[in-house]
Amino acid sequence: MKEFLDRRVKYFLGAGVVGSMLLAQGCLATRNWVKEQMDPLDGRVTQSEGRLNQAESQISSLGTRMSGVEGKLGQFEGRLGQVDAKAEKALNTIANLRLERKLVIDMKEGANFAFNSANLPAQARREIDGFLSDLKSDVAGEGAIFVVAGHTDNAGPDDYNYELGKKRAEAVGRYLILQKKVDPMRVIPVSYGESAPVTDNSTSQGRAKNRRVEILVYREGITSTPTVAAAPSAPAEQTGPRSDQSQPARTERLSSARQ
């Protein structure tokens, strides 16, 4: 009986040892399997965390940029408000401007521009000097605006005539600014090209009258208009491919007395 019990005990002990070994091997295998499954997941989580951090950084940077854009938009809105105020003031000023004096430099001997040139002739400068002398300080003060308008006849292409009128108006404007010390902010050169003739272009006399530069003097609150002088004598008939460049010049100055 004792021998039987000893064998039973040995059997159970052996079974326990074997079971423990099997259990230990099973746990080890389970840990290895879990590790094999978790390692890729850990890598994916790490990548996701990196991408999330990158996205957060980009969002933060975008927020900073948006703040900068909003700041610039605020600045632009402020500037637009200033521009609107200045534009409204300018429109109100223009509405009150009235023509007070007018000088017409048209084609008279010695006053014309040379062929394809915008250099201001000496005779034209003398005409301008006399005109400004007549104005004196009454009109040449801060309230006066000088609009210098260039005109041509209809000989040649429209674009060429526009540029020609512009160059000649700018030449007169430069003379007013650089030589006569007129405030540049009060000198406005413009070109009408051939679009504003004073007479018909079908004759050389008419074309000669249409080739001109006008100095229009405006002041705020002035309601009078200049007196138009009598028409000048017609120049001699000329021939040539471009009457705007070959015809001698004639200068006519309109009356500068206020009515």
Buried (B, 14 or more C-beta within 10 A) or exposed (E): EEEEEEEEEEEEEEEEEEEEEEEEEEEEEEEEEEEEEEEEEEEEEEEEEEEEEEEEEEEEEEEEEEEEEEEEEEEEEEEEEEEEEEEEEEEEEEEEBEBBBBBBBBBBEBBBBEEEBBEBBEBBBEBBEBBBEBBEEEBBEEBBBBBBBBBBBBBBEEEBBBBBBBBBBBBBBBBBBEEBEBBEEBBBBBBBBBEEBEBEBEEBBBBBBBBBBBBBBBBBEBEEEBEEEEEBEEBEEBEEEBBBBBBBBBBBBBBBEBE
